[in-house]
C-alpha cells in the first residue's frame, strides 16, 4: 500500500505533544488588536490543547506525526 499524504495545512497548524495530545495556536491574534486588552492578547499567546473529540480527525490528517 502506498504512503499516505500528510495534510500540509494541518501540519503547519498542529503539533503533537509527548503525551500524545495535539497543541494548536489560539485564534484572534492576527489583526484588529488595538481594541483588545493587553491581558486578552497575552493569554492568546499561549498554545491550547485540541479537544479530545477532534483528535481523531487530526490524526487522520497527520498520519506520520
PyMOL Python script that loads the backbone (N, CA, C, O; Angstrom):
from pymol import cmd

cmd.read_pdbstr("""\
ATOM      1  N   UNK A   1       0.837  -1.180   0.000  1.00  0.00           N
ATOM      2  CA  UNK A   1       0.000   0.000   0.000  1.00  0.00           C
ATOM      3  C   UNK A   1       0.887   1.252   0.000  1.00  0.00           C
ATOM      4  O   UNK A   1       1.886   1.290   0.719  1.00  0.00           O
ATOM      5  N   UNK A   2       0.545   2.269  -0.787  1.00  0.00           N
ATOM      6  CA  UNK A   2       1.396   3.458  -0.852  1.00  0.00           C
ATOM      7  C   UNK A   2       1.318   4.276   0.434  1.00  0.00           C
ATOM      8  O   UNK A   2       0.413   4.121   1.254  1.00  0.00           O
ATOM      9  N   UNK A   3       2.303   5.147   0.568  1.00  0.00           N
ATOM     10  CA  UNK A   3       2.318   6.024   1.733  1.00  0.00           C
ATOM     11  C   UNK A   3       1.143   6.988   1.677  1.00  0.00           C
ATOM     12  O   UNK A   3       0.705   7.392   0.600  1.00  0.00           O
ATOM     13  N   UNK A   4       0.642   7.347   2.843  1.00  0.00           N
ATOM     14  CA  UNK A   4      -0.444   8.325   2.911  1.00  0.00           C
ATOM     15  C   UNK A   4       0.138   9.727   2.849  1.00  0.00           C
ATOM     16  O   UNK A   4       1.257   9.968   3.302  1.00  0.00           O
ATOM     17  N   UNK A   5      -0.624  10.640   2.289  1.00  0.00           N
ATOM     18  CA  UNK A   5      -0.179  12.027   2.234  1.00  0.00           C
ATOM     19  C   UNK A   5      -0.580  12.752   3.509  1.00  0.00           C
ATOM     20  O   UNK A   5      -1.680  12.569   4.031  1.00  0.00           O
ATOM     21  N   UNK A   6       0.332  13.575   3.995  1.00  0.00           N
ATOM     22  CA  UNK A   6       0.044  14.434   5.134  1.00  0.00           C
ATOM     23  C   UNK A   6      -0.668  15.675   4.644  1.00  0.00           C
ATOM     24  O   UNK A   6      -0.278  16.253   3.629  1.00  0.00           O
ATOM     25  N   UNK A   7      -1.701  16.091   5.343  1.00  0.00           N
ATOM     26  CA  UNK A   7      -2.375  17.345   5.027  1.00  0.00           C
ATOM     27  C   UNK A   7      -1.453  18.479   5.468  1.00  0.00           C
ATOM     28  O   UNK A   7      -1.249  18.682   6.665  1.00  0.00           O
ATOM     29  N   UNK A   8      -0.895  19.218   4.511  1.00  0.00           N
ATOM     30  CA  UNK A   8       0.119  20.220   4.827  1.00  0.00           C
ATOM     31  C   UNK A   8      -0.445  21.396   5.613  1.00  0.00           C
ATOM     32  O   UNK A   8       0.266  22.002   6.415  1.00  0.00           O
ATOM     33  N   UNK A   9      -1.710  21.722   5.394  1.00  0.00           N
ATOM     34  CA  UNK A   9      -2.325  22.788   6.172  1.00  0.00           C
ATOM     35  C   UNK A   9      -2.412  22.411   7.642  1.00  0.00           C
ATOM     36  O   UNK A   9      -2.168  23.245   8.514  1.00  0.00           O
ATOM     37  N   UNK A  10      -2.759  21.158   7.922  1.00  0.00           N
ATOM     38  CA  UNK A  10      -2.845  20.683   9.301  1.00  0.00           C
ATOM     39  C   UNK A  10      -1.458  20.569   9.924  1.00  0.00           C
ATOM     40  O   UNK A  10      -1.287  20.821  11.117  1.00  0.00           O
ATOM     41  N   UNK A  11      -0.472  20.191   9.122  1.00  0.00           N
ATOM     42  CA  UNK A  11       0.892  20.046   9.636  1.00  0.00           C
ATOM     43  C   UNK A  11       1.459  21.379  10.110  1.00  0.00           C
ATOM     44  O   UNK A  11       2.268  21.419  11.037  1.00  0.00           O
ATOM     45  N   UNK A  12       1.037  22.468   9.475  1.00  0.00           N
ATOM     46  CA  UNK A  12       1.506  23.790   9.878  1.00  0.00           C
ATOM     47  C   UNK A  12       0.775  24.307  11.110  1.00  0.00           C
ATOM     48  O   UNK A  12       1.277  25.201  11.791  1.00  0.00           O
ATOM     49  N   UNK A  13      -0.397  23.762  11.407  1.00  0.00           N
ATOM     50  CA  UNK A  13      -1.222  24.282  12.497  1.00  0.00           C
ATOM     51  C   UNK A  13      -1.137  23.484  13.789  1.00  0.00           C
ATOM     52  O   UNK A  13      -1.321  24.041  14.871  1.00  0.00           O
ATOM     53  N   UNK A  14      -0.859  22.185  13.691  1.00  0.00           N
ATOM     54  CA  UNK A  14      -0.897  21.325  14.865  1.00  0.00           C
ATOM     55  C   UNK A  14       0.440  20.629  15.056  1.00  0.00           C
ATOM     56  O   UNK A  14       1.116  20.284  14.087  1.00  0.00           O
ATOM     57  N   UNK A  15       0.814  20.427  16.312  1.00  0.00           N
ATOM     58  CA  UNK A  15       1.989  19.612  16.616  1.00  0.00           C
ATOM     59  C   UNK A  15       1.644  18.692  17.777  1.00  0.00           C
ATOM     60  O   UNK A  15       0.838  19.037  18.641  1.00  0.00           O
ATOM     61  N   UNK A  16       2.254  17.536  17.786  1.00  0.00           N
ATOM     62  CA  UNK A  16       1.945  16.521  18.784  1.00  0.00           C
ATOM     63  C   UNK A  16       2.821  16.720  20.019  1.00  0.00           C
ATOM     64  O   UNK A  16       4.009  17.021  19.902  1.00  0.00           O
ATOM     65  N   UNK A  17       2.236  16.553  21.192  1.00  0.00           N
ATOM     66  CA  UNK A  17       2.993  16.662  22.434  1.00  0.00           C
ATOM     67  C   UNK A  17       3.494  15.280  22.827  1.00  0.00           C
ATOM     68  O   UNK A  17       3.112  14.276  22.226  1.00  0.00           O
ATOM     69  N   UNK A  18       4.348  15.236  23.837  1.00  0.00           N
ATOM     70  CA  UNK A  18       4.907  13.947  24.261  1.00  0.00           C
ATOM     71  C   UNK A  18       3.849  13.029  24.850  1.00  0.00           C
ATOM     72  O   UNK A  18       4.006  11.808  24.827  1.00  0.00           O
ATOM     73  N   UNK A  19       2.773  13.601  25.378  1.00  0.00           N
ATOM     74  CA  UNK A  19       1.700  12.779  25.949  1.00  0.00           C
ATOM     75  C   UNK A  19       0.725  12.273  24.889  1.00  0.00           C
ATOM     76  O   UNK A  19      -0.201  11.527  25.206  1.00  0.00           O
ATOM     77  N   UNK A  20       0.928  12.677  23.623  1.00  0.00           N
ATOM     78  CA  UNK A  20       0.082  12.188  22.547  1.00  0.00           C
ATOM     79  C   UNK A  20      -1.054  13.112  22.166  1.00  0.00           C
ATOM     80  O   UNK A  20      -1.818  12.810  21.249  1.00  0.00           O
ATOM     81  N   UNK A  21      -1.176  14.239  22.861  1.00  0.00           N
ATOM     82  CA  UNK A  21      -2.211  15.206  22.516  1.00  0.00           C
ATOM     83  C   UNK A  21      -1.673  16.144  21.443  1.00  0.00           C
ATOM     84  O   UNK A  21      -0.477  16.152  21.151  1.00  0.00           O
ATOM     85  N   UNK A  22      -2.568  16.930  20.862  1.00  0.00           N
ATOM     86  CA  UNK A  22      -2.164  17.902  19.853  1.00  0.00           C
ATOM     87  C   UNK A  22      -2.304  19.303  20.419  1.00  0.00           C
ATOM     88  O   UNK A  22      -3.271  19.608  21.117  1.00  0.00           O
ATOM     89  N   UNK A  23      -1.331  20.154  20.113  1.00  0.00           N
ATOM     90  CA  UNK A  23      -1.440  21.545  20.543  1.00  0.00           C
ATOM     91  C   UNK A  23      -1.616  22.427  19.322  1.00  0.00           C
ATOM     92  O   UNK A  23      -1.183  22.100  18.217  1.00  0.00           O
ATOM     93  N   UNK A  24      -2.269  23.564  19.561  1.00  0.00           N
ATOM     94  CA  UNK A  24      -2.569  24.492  18.486  1.00  0.00           C
ATOM     95  C   UNK A  24      -2.432  25.908  19.007  1.00  0.00           C
ATOM     96  O   UNK A  24      -2.474  26.143  20.215  1.00  0.00           O
ATOM     97  N   UNK A  25      -2.268  26.852  18.091  1.00  0.00           N
ATOM     98  CA  UNK A  25      -2.225  28.264  18.451  1.00  0.00           C
ATOM     99  C   UNK A  25      -3.652  28.767  18.598  1.00  0.00           C
ATOM    100  O   UNK A  25      -4.577  28.209  18.008  1.00  0.00           O
ATOM    101  N   UNK A  26      -3.829  29.813  19.380  1.00  0.00           N
ATOM    102  CA  UNK A  26      -5.158  30.371  19.573  1.00  0.00           C
ATOM    103  C   UNK A  26      -5.457  31.394  18.484  1.00  0.00           C
ATOM    104  O   UNK A  26      -4.552  32.017  17.930  1.00  0.00           O
ATOM    105  N   UNK A  27      -6.723  31.552  18.193  1.00  0.00           N
ATOM    106  CA  UNK A  27      -7.146  32.484  17.150  1.00  0.00           C
ATOM    107  C   UNK A  27      -7.301  33.893  17.716  1.00  0.00           C
ATOM    108  O   UNK A  27      -7.100  34.120  18.909  1.00  0.00           O
ATOM    109  N   UNK A  28      -7.658  34.823  16.856  1.00  0.00           N
ATOM    110  CA  UNK A  28      -7.910  36.237  17.194  1.00  0.00           C
ATOM    111  C   UNK A  28      -6.637  36.998  17.568  1.00  0.00           C
ATOM    112  O   UNK A  28      -6.690  37.922  18.379  1.00  0.00           O
ATOM    113  N   UNK A  29      -5.509  36.625  16.993  1.00  0.00           N
ATOM    114  CA  UNK A  29      -4.280  37.349  17.279  1.00  0.00           C
ATOM    115  C   UNK A  29      -3.665  37.964  16.014  1.00  0.00           C
ATOM    116  O   UNK A  29      -2.521  38.417  16.062  1.00  0.00           O
ATOM    117  N   UNK A  30      -4.370  37.994  14.909  1.00  0.00           N
ATOM    118  CA  UNK A  30      -3.805  38.425  13.640  1.00  0.00           C
ATOM    119  C   UNK A  30      -3.959  39.917  13.394  1.00  0.00           C
ATOM    120  O   UNK A  30      -2.998  40.583  13.008  1.00  0.00           O
ATOM    121  N   UNK A  31      -5.144  40.446  13.610  1.00  0.00           N
ATOM    122  CA  UNK A  31      -5.383  41.862  13.286  1.00  0.00           C
ATOM    123  C   UNK A  31      -6.492  42.385  14.194  1.00  0.00           C
ATOM    124  O   UNK A  31      -7.077  41.634  14.973  1.00  0.00           O
ATOM    125  N   UNK A  32      -6.771  43.676  14.084  1.00  0.00           N
ATOM    126  CA  UNK A  32      -7.722  44.377  14.961  1.00  0.00           C
ATOM    127  C   UNK A  32      -7.313  44.164  16.423  1.00  0.00           C
ATOM    128  O   UNK A  32      -8.126  43.754  17.252  1.00  0.00           O
ATOM    129  N   UNK A  33      -6.056  44.444  16.721  1.00  0.00           N
ATOM    130  CA  UNK A  33      -5.530  44.206  18.058  1.00  0.00           C
ATOM    131  C   UNK A  33      -5.662  45.418  18.968  1.00  0.00           C
ATOM    132  O   UNK A  33      -5.494  45.293  20.181  1.00  0.00           O
ATOM    133  N   UNK A  34      -5.963  46.593  18.406  1.00  0.00           N
ATOM    134  CA  UNK A  34      -5.974  47.801  19.231  1.00  0.00           C
ATOM    135  C   UNK A  34      -7.125  47.794  20.227  1.00  0.00           C
ATOM    136  O   UNK A  34      -6.982  48.314  21.333  1.00  0.00           O
ATOM    137  N   UNK A  35      -8.246  47.222  19.861  1.00  0.00           N
ATOM    138  CA  UNK A  35      -9.391  47.214  20.778  1.00  0.00           C
ATOM    139  C   UNK A  35      -9.320  46.093  21.805  1.00  0.00           C
ATOM    140  O   UNK A  35     -10.108  46.082  22.751  1.00  0.00           O
ATOM    141  N   UNK A  36      -8.405  45.159  21.646  1.00  0.00           N
ATOM    142  CA  UNK A  36      -8.281  44.049  22.587  1.00  0.00           C
ATOM    143  C   UNK A  36      -7.328  44.439  23.717  1.00  0.00           C
ATOM    144  O   UNK A  36      -6.312  45.094  23.486  1.00  0.00           O
ATOM    145  N   UNK A  37      -7.664  44.036  24.921  1.00  0.00           N
ATOM    146  CA  UNK A  37      -6.854  44.404  26.075  1.00  0.00           C
ATOM    147  C   UNK A  37      -5.528  43.653  26.056  1.00  0.00           C
ATOM    148  O   UNK A  37      -5.395  42.607  25.420  1.00  0.00           O
ATOM    149  N   UNK A  38      -4.556  44.208  26.766  1.00  0.00           N
ATOM    150  CA  UNK A  38      -3.240  43.581  26.846  1.00  0.00           C
ATOM    151  C   UNK A  38      -3.333  42.202  27.469  1.00  0.00           C
ATOM    152  O   UNK A  38      -2.656  41.270  27.036  1.00  0.00           O
ATOM    153  N   UNK A  39      -4.170  42.073  28.481  1.00  0.00           N
ATOM    154  CA  UNK A  39      -4.350  40.779  29.141  1.00  0.00           C
ATOM    155  C   UNK A  39      -4.910  39.745  28.174  1.00  0.00           C
ATOM    156  O   UNK A  39      -4.459  38.600  28.142  1.00  0.00           O
ATOM    157  N   UNK A  40      -5.893  40.161  27.391  1.00  0.00           N
ATOM    158  CA  UNK A  40      -6.507  39.236  26.437  1.00  0.00           C
ATOM    159  C   UNK A  40      -5.491  38.784  25.395  1.00  0.00           C
ATOM    160  O   UNK A  40      -5.437  37.602  25.055  1.00  0.00           O
ATOM    161  N   UNK A  41      -4.681  39.721  24.881  1.00  0.00           N
ATOM    162  CA  UNK A  41      -3.671  39.367  23.879  1.00  0.00           C
ATOM    163  C   UNK A  41      -2.587  38.481  24.476  1.00  0.00           C
ATOM    164  O   UNK A  41      -2.081  37.581  23.806  1.00  0.00           O
ATOM    165  N   UNK A  42      -2.232  38.725  25.712  1.00  0.00           N
ATOM    166  CA  UNK A  42      -1.209  37.919  26.389  1.00  0.00           C
ATOM    167  C   UNK A  42      -1.686  36.485  26.569  1.00  0.00           C
ATOM    168  O   UNK A  42      -0.913  35.548  26.370  1.00  0.00           O
ATOM    169  N   UNK A  43      -2.945  36.303  26.941  1.00  0.00           N
ATOM    170  CA  UNK A  43      -3.475  34.954  27.127  1.00  0.00           C
ATOM    171  C   UNK A  43      -3.640  34.220  25.800  1.00  0.00           C
ATOM    172  O   UNK A  43      -3.610  32.990  25.768  1.00  0.00           O
ATOM    173  N   UNK A  44      -3.813  34.952  24.714  1.00  0.00           N
ATOM    174  CA  UNK A  44      -3.943  34.317  23.401  1.00  0.00           C
ATOM    175  C   UNK A  44      -2.598  33.820  22.877  1.00  0.00           C
ATOM    176  O   UNK A  44      -2.554  33.040  21.926  1.00  0.00           O
ATOM    177  N   UNK A  45      -1.506  34.266  23.488  1.00  0.00           N
ATOM    178  CA  UNK A  45      -0.172  33.819  23.066  1.00  0.00           C
ATOM    179  C   UNK A  45       0.056  32.344  23.362  1.00  0.00           C
ATOM    180  O   UNK A  45       0.680  31.643  22.566  1.00  0.00           O
ATOM    181  N   UNK A  46      -0.441  31.866  24.497  1.00  0.00           N
ATOM    182  CA  UNK A  46      -0.131  30.516  24.947  1.00  0.00           C
ATOM    183  C   UNK A  46      -0.855  29.481  24.092  1.00  0.00           C
ATOM    184  O   UNK A  46      -2.007  29.691  23.712  1.00  0.00           O
ATOM    185  N   UNK A  47      -0.191  28.364  23.785  1.00  0.00           N
ATOM    186  CA  UNK A  47      -0.844  27.323  22.986  1.00  0.00           C
ATOM    187  C   UNK A  47      -1.959  26.632  23.763  1.00  0.00           C
ATOM    188  O   UNK A  47      -1.955  26.587  24.993  1.00  0.00           O
ATOM    189  N   UNK A  48      -2.889  26.107  23.022  1.00  0.00           N
ATOM    190  CA  UNK A  48      -4.051  25.447  23.597  1.00  0.00           C
ATOM    191  C   UNK A  48      -4.050  23.992  23.116  1.00  0.00           C
ATOM    192  O   UNK A  48      -3.573  23.702  22.019  1.00  0.00           O
ATOM    193  N   UNK A  49      -4.574  23.096  23.922  1.00  0.00           N
ATOM    194  CA  UNK A  49      -4.687  21.694  23.519  1.00  0.00           C
ATOM    195  C   UNK A  49      -5.953  21.511  22.697  1.00  0.00           C
ATOM    196  O   UNK A  49      -6.977  22.141  22.961  1.00  0.00           O
ATOM    197  N   UNK A  50      -5.871  20.647  21.704  1.00  0.00           N
ATOM    198  CA  UNK A  50      -7.027  20.333  20.867  1.00  0.00           C
ATOM    199  C   UNK A  50      -7.970  19.454  21.681  1.00  0.00           C
ATOM    200  O   UNK A  50      -7.523  18.583  22.427  1.00  0.00           O
ATOM    201  N   UNK A  51      -9.251  19.679  21.541  1.00  0.00           N
ATOM    202  CA  UNK A  51     -10.239  18.901  22.275  1.00  0.00           C
ATOM    203  C   UNK A  51     -10.175  17.438  21.854  1.00  0.00           C
ATOM    204  O   UNK A  51      -9.888  17.119  20.700  1.00  0.00           O
ATOM    205  N   UNK A  52     -10.447  16.563  22.804  1.00  0.00           N
ATOM    206  CA  UNK A  52     -10.344  15.116  22.552  1.00  0.00           C
ATOM    207  C   UNK A  52     -11.265  14.645  21.427  1.00  0.00           C
ATOM    208  O   UNK A  52     -10.928  13.701  20.713  1.00  0.00           O
ATOM    209  N   UNK A  53     -12.407  15.280  21.262  1.00  0.00           N
ATOM    210  CA  UNK A  53     -13.342  14.845  20.223  1.00  0.00           C
ATOM    211  C   UNK A  53     -12.817  15.170  18.823  1.00  0.00           C
ATOM    212  O   UNK A  53     -13.258  14.560  17.849  1.00  0.00           O
ATOM    213  N   UNK A  54     -11.892  16.109  18.704  1.00  0.00           N
ATOM    214  CA  UNK A  54     -11.309  16.457  17.402  1.00  0.00           C
ATOM    215  C   UNK A  54     -10.000  15.724  17.132  1.00  0.00           C
ATOM    216  O   UNK A  54      -9.442  15.835  16.041  1.00  0.00           O
ATOM    217  N   UNK A  55      -9.516  14.990  18.097  1.00  0.00           N
ATOM    218  CA  UNK A  55      -8.204  14.362  17.974  1.00  0.00           C
ATOM    219  C   UNK A  55      -8.127  13.363  16.824  1.00  0.00           C
ATOM    220  O   UNK A  55      -7.115  13.296  16.126  1.00  0.00           O
ATOM    221  N   UNK A  56      -9.190  12.589  16.624  1.00  0.00           N
ATOM    222  CA  UNK A  56      -9.169  11.565  15.574  1.00  0.00           C
ATOM    223  C   UNK A  56      -9.088  12.159  14.187  1.00  0.00           C
ATOM    224  O   UNK A  56      -8.426  11.614  13.304  1.00  0.00           O
ATOM    225  N   UNK A  57      -9.769  13.287  13.997  1.00  0.00           N
ATOM    226  CA  UNK A  57      -9.737  13.956  12.692  1.00  0.00           C
ATOM    227  C   UNK A  57      -8.333  14.449  12.381  1.00  0.00           C
ATOM    228  O   UNK A  57      -7.873  14.354  11.243  1.00  0.00           O
ATOM    229  N   UNK A  58      -7.659  14.970  13.380  1.00  0.00           N
ATOM    230  CA  UNK A  58      -6.303  15.475  13.166  1.00  0.00           C
ATOM    231  C   UNK A  58      -5.333  14.319  12.944  1.00  0.00           C
ATOM    232  O   UNK A  58      -4.401  14.439  12.150  1.00  0.00           O
ATOM    233  N   UNK A  59      -5.541  13.212  13.628  1.00  0.00           N
ATOM    234  CA  UNK A  59      -4.681  12.051  13.428  1.00  0.00           C
ATOM    235  C   UNK A  59      -4.788  11.516  12.003  1.00  0.00           C
ATOM    236  O   UNK A  59      -3.808  11.011  11.455  1.00  0.00           O
ATOM    237  N   UNK A  60      -5.963  11.623  11.405  1.00  0.00           N
ATOM    238  CA  UNK A  60      -6.120  11.176  10.024  1.00  0.00           C
ATOM    239  C   UNK A  60      -5.414  12.093   9.047  1.00  0.00           C
ATOM    240  O   UNK A  60      -4.913  11.650   8.013  1.00  0.00           O
ATOM    241  N   UNK A  61      -5.376  13.394   9.386  1.00  0.00           N
ATOM    242  CA  UNK A  61      -4.694  14.344   8.513  1.00  0.00           C
ATOM    243  C   UNK A  61      -3.189  14.290   8.670  1.00  0.00           C
ATOM    244  O   UNK A  61      -2.455  14.661   7.754  1.00  0.00           O
ATOM    245  N   UNK A  62      -2.710  13.824   9.844  1.00  0.00           N
ATOM    246  CA  UNK A  62      -1.290  13.752  10.128  1.00  0.00           C
ATOM    247  C   UNK A  62      -0.907  12.307  10.462  1.00  0.00           C
ATOM    248  O   UNK A  62      -0.688  11.987  11.630  1.00  0.00           O
ATOM    249  N   UNK A  63      -0.823  11.434   9.459  1.00  0.00           N
ATOM    250  CA  UNK A  63      -0.626  10.023   9.740  1.00  0.00           C
ATOM    251  C   UNK A  63       0.751   9.676  10.307  1.00  0.00           C
ATOM    252  O   UNK A  63       0.888   8.659  10.987  1.00  0.00           O
ATOM    253  N   UNK A  64       1.765  10.487  10.046  1.00  0.00           N
ATOM    254  CA  UNK A  64       3.131  10.111  10.464  1.00  0.00           C
ATOM    255  C   UNK A  64       3.682  11.030  11.541  1.00  0.00           C
ATOM    256  O   UNK A  64       4.896  11.092  11.735  1.00  0.00           O
ATOM    257  N   UNK A  65       2.810  11.745  12.244  1.00  0.00           N
ATOM    258  CA  UNK A  65       3.279  12.652  13.309  1.00  0.00           C
ATOM    259  C   UNK A  65       3.204  11.937  14.636  1.00  0.00           C
ATOM    260  O   UNK A  65       3.550  12.513  15.668  1.00  0.00           O
TER     261      UNK A  65
END
""", "prot")
cmd.dss("prot")
cmd.show_as("cartoon", "prot")
cmd.util.cbc("prot")
cmd.orient("prot")
